[in-house]
Amino acid sequence: MRILPLRLHKLPLLRGGTIREILVNDTQSVKVGDVLVKIDQVDAKIILEQAEADLDRTIRTVKGYIANDGNLNAQISAREADEKRITAQMSAAKADLERATIDLQRREALIASGSVSEDELTRMKNAYITAKSNFEALQASELGVKANLKAALYSKEINTALISGTTESNHPEINAARARLEQAKIDFERTVLRSPIDGIVSKRQVQLGQHVQQGTYLLSVVPVDQIHVDANFKEAQLQKVRVGQAVTLYADLYGKQTVYHGIVEGFSGGTGAAFAAIPAQNATGNWIKVVQRVPVRIKMDTDELKANPLRVGLSMNVEIDTRTRIN
């Protein structure tokens, strides 16, 4: 029977960097929250400051979107007023052109009879040319005014799409910048690796000054007060074993004079052979019966573990009291 941890915490590195300080060694006891390893913080600090600046810049940009909305409304109103003004001017210019055309036609009809002088006809022609030029110039101006109004409406549509249904507090660009800042803060905090549980430091592999990548295994923390026993009983020994039955244990480390107590917590979903790296198979048709063992998980008394600490991997002797039948 072997002792296994309830939770064996293998601590990998959550961000790459250079190891600046190591505060623990193998066999050292640690409490939850104790600092284990520190990583150089220069790179993470720069990224954090960049994220803070990016958030501030994004907030200012969004405020600009909102302020620009009012400015674009004013521009649209001005362009609409220009359109009304040019329309009125076009009506007046059209009337002037029509009157100049009629006057010119009348003078041309009377020139042969001598009722109209050449000077008067010339004045009518000049008046017609001026009226026509004014009308054509206003036509060109009308195209420009309509184009300006269309551009203002298009800019308003784009700006509305940027701020529609949002405020400064929930704008997508601000939320994205805020998320990047939170990630930068988390990465900065991860430059200090803390113990997630109470336990014993084991298999420390990290060295001072070592440059490590994210995911690199550094060390393990074994919760020696939260261990359990996997008892590998033969299948024929489990006929009367039930979950909840009392268990008596002793370790080779202390001998039979130190007794531990526990309860049956559960059974594995398969035998040890079924979960082996290379499961036993027989494809030839020749079959030899081999007695299988089923791992039985036994929960141990935490007070007894504190009084007489054990370590993962030690050998245990287990006796289950099957006299009490548990339903």
C-alpha positions as CSV (number, residue, x, y, z in Angstrom):
1,M,0.0,0.0,0.0
2,R,1.3,3.4,-0.9
3,I,0.7,6.9,0.4
4,L,-0.4,9.4,-2.1
5,P,-1.0,13.2,-1.8
6,L,-4.6,14.4,-1.8
7,R,-3.3,17.2,-4.1
8,L,0.3,17.2,-5.2
9,H,1.0,20.8,-6.4
10,K,3.6,20.8,-9.1
11,L,4.4,24.5,-9.6
12,P,5.2,25.5,-13.2
13,L,6.2,28.9,-14.2
14,L,3.2,31.0,-15.4
15,R,5.4,33.6,-17.3
16,G,8.9,33.4,-18.7
17,G,11.8,35.4,-17.2
18,T,15.1,35.3,-15.3
19,I,15.1,33.8,-11.8
20,R,16.1,36.7,-9.4
21,E,15.6,35.1,-6.0
22,I,14.8,31.6,-4.6
23,L,13.6,31.6,-1.0
24,V,13.0,27.9,-0.4
25,N,14.9,24.6,-0.5
26,D,13.9,21.0,-0.6
27,T,12.4,19.6,2.6
28,Q,11.4,23.1,3.8
29,S,8.0,23.6,5.3
30,V,5.9,26.4,3.8
31,K,2.5,27.9,4.5
32,V,-0.1,29.0,2.0
33,G,1.0,32.4,0.5
34,D,4.7,32.1,1.4
35,V,6.9,33.4,-1.4
36,L,8.8,30.6,-3.1
37,V,10.5,32.1,-6.2
38,K,10.9,35.7,-7.6
39,I,11.4,36.5,-11.3
40,D,13.0,39.6,-12.6
41,Q,10.2,42.2,-12.9
42,V,11.7,44.7,-15.4
43,D,10.0,43.3,-18.5
44,A,6.6,42.8,-16.8
45,K,6.7,46.3,-15.3
46,I,7.3,47.9,-18.7
47,I,4.4,45.9,-20.2
48,L,2.2,47.0,-17.2
49,E,3.1,50.7,-17.7
50,Q,2.4,50.4,-21.4
51,A,-1.0,48.9,-20.7
52,E,-1.8,51.7,-18.2
53,A,-0.9,54.3,-20.9
54,D,-2.9,52.5,-23.5
55,L,-6.0,52.5,-21.3
56,D,-5.6,56.2,-20.6
57,R,-5.2,56.9,-24.4
58,T,-8.2,54.8,-25.2
59,I,-10.4,56.6,-22.7
60,R,-9.4,59.9,-24.2
61,T,-10.1,58.6,-27.7
62,V,-13.6,57.4,-26.7
63,K,-14.3,60.8,-25.1
64,G,-13.3,62.3,-28.4
65,Y,-15.9,60.1,-30.2
66,I,-18.6,61.3,-27.9
67,A,-17.6,65.0,-28.1
68,N,-17.3,64.7,-31.9
69,D,-20.9,63.5,-32.1
70,G,-22.2,67.0,-31.1
71,N,-19.7,68.6,-33.5
72,L,-21.0,66.5,-36.4
73,N,-24.6,67.4,-35.6
74,A,-23.7,71.1,-35.8
75,Q,-21.9,70.4,-39.1
76,I,-25.0,68.7,-40.5
77,S,-27.2,71.6,-39.5
78,A,-24.8,74.0,-41.1
79,R,-24.7,72.0,-44.3
80,E,-28.5,71.7,-44.4
81,A,-28.7,75.5,-44.0
82,D,-26.2,75.9,-46.9
83,E,-28.4,73.6,-49.0
84,K,-31.5,75.7,-48.3
85,R,-29.6,78.9,-49.1
86,I,-28.3,77.7,-52.4
87,T,-31.7,76.4,-53.3
88,A,-33.2,79.9,-52.8
89,Q,-30.3,81.5,-54.7
90,M,-30.9,79.0,-57.5
91,S,-34.5,79.9,-57.7
92,A,-33.7,83.6,-57.9
93,A,-30.9,83.1,-60.5
94,K,-33.2,80.9,-62.6
95,A,-35.8,83.7,-62.6
96,D,-33.2,86.3,-63.6
97,L,-32.0,84.0,-66.4
98,E,-35.6,83.5,-67.7
99,R,-36.3,87.3,-67.6
100,A,-33.0,88.0,-69.3
101,T,-33.8,85.4,-72.0
102,I,-37.2,87.0,-72.7
103,D,-35.8,90.5,-72.8
104,L,-33.1,89.5,-75.2
105,Q,-35.6,87.7,-77.5
106,R,-37.9,90.7,-77.6
107,R,-35.0,93.1,-78.5
108,E,-33.8,90.7,-81.2
109,A,-37.3,90.7,-82.7
110,L,-37.4,94.5,-82.8
111,I,-33.9,95.2,-84.1
112,A,-34.9,94.8,-87.7
113,S,-37.6,97.4,-87.5
114,G,-35.3,99.9,-85.9
115,S,-37.3,100.2,-82.7
116,V,-34.4,99.0,-80.7
117,S,-30.9,100.4,-80.9
118,E,-27.7,98.4,-81.1
119,D,-26.6,99.6,-77.7
120,E,-29.8,98.4,-76.0
121,L,-29.5,95.0,-77.7
122,T,-25.9,94.7,-76.5
123,R,-27.0,95.5,-72.9
124,M,-29.6,92.8,-73.1
125,K,-27.1,90.3,-74.4
126,N,-24.7,91.2,-71.6
127,A,-27.5,90.9,-69.0
128,Y,-28.4,87.4,-70.5
129,I,-24.8,86.2,-70.3
130,T,-24.4,87.5,-66.7
131,A,-27.6,85.8,-65.6
132,K,-26.7,82.5,-67.3
133,S,-23.2,82.6,-65.7
134,N,-24.7,83.2,-62.3
135,F,-27.1,80.4,-62.7
136,E,-24.4,77.9,-63.8
137,A,-22.1,79.0,-61.0
138,L,-24.8,78.3,-58.5
139,Q,-25.4,74.9,-60.0
140,A,-21.8,74.1,-59.4
141,S,-22.0,75.4,-55.9
142,E,-25.1,73.3,-55.3
143,L,-23.2,70.2,-56.2
144,G,-20.5,71.1,-53.6
145,V,-23.1,71.9,-50.9
146,K,-24.8,68.6,-51.4
147,A,-21.4,66.7,-51.4
148,N,-20.5,68.5,-48.1
149,L,-23.9,67.5,-46.6
150,K,-23.4,63.9,-47.7
151,A,-19.9,63.8,-46.2
152,A,-21.2,65.2,-42.9
153,L,-24.0,62.6,-42.8
154,Y,-21.5,59.8,-43.6
155,S,-19.1,61.0,-40.8
156,K,-22.0,61.2,-38.4
157,E,-23.0,57.6,-39.4
158,I,-19.4,56.3,-38.8
159,N,-19.1,58.1,-35.4
160,T,-22.6,56.8,-34.3
161,A,-21.5,53.3,-35.1
162,L,-18.4,53.8,-32.8
163,I,-20.5,55.0,-29.8
164,S,-24.0,53.5,-30.4
165,G,-25.4,51.8,-27.3
166,T,-22.3,52.5,-25.2
167,T,-20.9,54.9,-22.6
168,E,-17.4,55.6,-21.4
169,S,-17.7,52.9,-18.8
170,N,-18.7,50.0,-21.2
171,H,-17.2,51.0,-24.6
172,P,-15.6,48.0,-26.3
173,E,-12.3,49.7,-26.9
174,I,-12.1,50.7,-23.3
175,N,-13.1,47.3,-22.1
176,A,-10.4,45.7,-24.4
177,A,-7.7,48.1,-23.0
178,R,-8.9,47.5,-19.5
179,A,-8.6,43.7,-20.1
180,R,-5.0,44.1,-21.4
181,L,-4.2,46.1,-18.3
182,E,-5.7,43.4,-16.0
183,Q,-3.6,40.8,-17.8
184,A,-0.5,42.9,-17.4
185,K,-1.2,43.2,-13.7
186,I,-1.7,39.4,-13.4
187,D,1.6,38.8,-15.3
188,F,3.4,41.3,-13.0
189,E,2.0,39.5,-9.9
190,R,3.1,36.2,-11.4
191,T,6.7,37.3,-11.1
192,V,6.3,36.4,-7.5
193,L,5.5,32.7,-7.1
194,R,3.7,31.9,-3.9
195,S,2.7,28.6,-2.3
196,P,-0.9,27.6,-3.0
197,I,-1.1,25.3,0.1
198,D,0.6,24.3,3.3
199,G,3.2,21.6,2.7
200,I,6.8,20.5,2.1
201,V,8.9,21.7,-0.8
202,S,10.1,18.8,-2.9
203,K,12.1,18.3,-6.2
204,R,13.3,21.9,-6.5
205,Q,14.8,22.1,-9.9
206,V,15.1,25.9,-10.4
207,Q,18.4,27.7,-10.0
208,L,19.3,31.3,-9.3
209,G,19.9,33.3,-12.5
210,Q,18.3,30.7,-14.7
211,H,16.3,31.9,-17.7
212,V,13.1,29.9,-17.9
213,Q,10.1,29.8,-20.2
214,Q,6.5,29.7,-19.4
215,G,5.4,26.3,-18.2
216,T,8.8,25.2,-17.0
217,Y,8.5,23.0,-13.9
218,L,10.2,24.6,-10.9
219,L,9.3,22.6,-7.8
220,S,6.5,20.7,-6.0
221,V,4.7,21.4,-2.7
222,V,3.4,18.3,-1.0
223,P,0.5,18.8,1.4
224,V,1.6,16.2,4.0
225,D,-1.4,16.8,6.2
226,Q,-3.8,16.1,3.3
227,I,-2.6,12.7,2.0
228,H,-4.5,9.5,1.4
229,V,-3.6,5.8,1.0
230,D,-4.2,3.8,-2.1
231,A,-4.6,0.2,-0.9
232,N,-4.2,-2.3,-3.7
233,F,-6.3,-5.2,-2.6
234,K,-6.7,-8.4,-4.5
235,E,-10.0,-8.7,-6.2
236,A,-11.0,-11.7,-4.0
237,Q,-10.4,-9.6,-0.8
238,L,-13.0,-7.0,-1.7
239,Q,-16.2,-9.0,-1.4
240,K,-17.2,-7.4,1.9
241,V,-15.4,-4.1,1.6
242,R,-17.8,-1.1,1.4
243,V,-17.4,2.7,1.3
244,G,-17.4,4.2,4.9
245,Q,-15.9,1.2,6.7
246,A,-13.3,1.8,9.4
247,V,-9.7,1.2,8.6
248,T,-6.6,0.7,10.8
249,L,-3.2,1.5,9.3
250,Y,0.4,1.6,10.4
251,A,3.5,2.7,8.5
252,D,6.9,1.0,8.2
253,L,8.4,4.4,9.0
254,Y,7.1,4.3,12.6
255,G,6.3,0.6,13.1
256,K,3.2,-1.0,14.6
257,Q,3.4,1.0,17.8
258,T,2.0,4.0,15.8
259,V,-1.5,3.4,14.6
260,Y,-3.5,5.5,12.2
261,H,-7.2,5.4,11.6
262,G,-9.2,6.1,8.5
263,I,-12.3,5.2,6.4
264,V,-12.8,3.7,3.0
265,E,-13.5,6.6,0.7
266,G,-14.0,4.9,-2.6
267,F,-12.8,2.4,-5.3
268,S,-10.9,3.0,-8.5
269,G,-12.8,2.6,-11.7
270,G,-10.5,-0.2,-12.9
271,T,-7.7,-2.4,-11.9
272,G,-4.1,-1.3,-11.8
273,A,-3.4,-3.4,-15.0
274,A,-6.3,-1.7,-16.9
275,F,-4.6,1.7,-16.4
276,A,-1.1,0.6,-17.0
277,A,0.9,2.3,-19.7
278,I,0.8,-0.9,-21.7
279,P,-2.5,-2.7,-20.7
280,A,-2.3,-6.5,-20.6
281,Q,-3.9,-8.0,-23.7
282,N,-4.0,-11.5,-25.2
283,A,-4.5,-11.6,-28.9
284,T,-3.4,-15.3,-29.3
285,G,-6.4,-16.9,-27.6
286,N,-4.2,-18.4,-24.9
287,W,-5.4,-17.0,-21.6
288,I,-3.9,-17.3,-18.1
289,K,-5.8,-16.0,-15.2
290,V,-3.9,-13.5,-13.1
291,V,-5.3,-12.2,-9.9
292,Q,-6.0,-8.4,-10.3
293,R,-5.7,-5.7,-7.7
294,V,-8.1,-2.8,-7.3
295,P,-7.0,0.5,-5.8
296,V,-9.1,1.4,-2.7
297,R,-8.8,5.0,-1.6
298,I,-8.6,5.5,2.2
299,K,-9.0,8.8,3.9
300,M,-6.8,9.3,6.9
301,D,-7.4,11.2,10.2
302,T,-5.7,14.7,9.8
303,D,-5.0,15.0,13.6
304,E,-3.1,11.8,13.5
305,L,-1.1,12.9,10.5
306,K,-0.2,16.1,12.3
307,A,1.0,14.2,15.3
308,N,3.0,11.7,13.2
309,P,3.7,13.2,9.8
310,L,4.1,10.8,6.8
311,R,5.6,11.4,3.4
312,V,4.3,10.5,-0.1
313,G,5.4,7.1,-1.4
314,L,5.9,5.4,2.0
315,S,4.7,1.8,2.5
316,M,1.6,1.2,4.7
317,N,-0.2,-1.8,6.1
318,V,-4.0,-1.6,6.0
319,E,-6.7,-3.6,7.8
320,I,-10.4,-2.9,6.9
321,D,-13.1,-3.7,9.5
322,T,-15.7,-5.5,7.3
323,R,-17.9,-6.5,10.2
324,T,-20.0,-3.4,9.7
325,R,-21.9,-3.5,6.5
326,I,-22.4,-0.1,5.0
327,N,-25.3,0.4,2.6
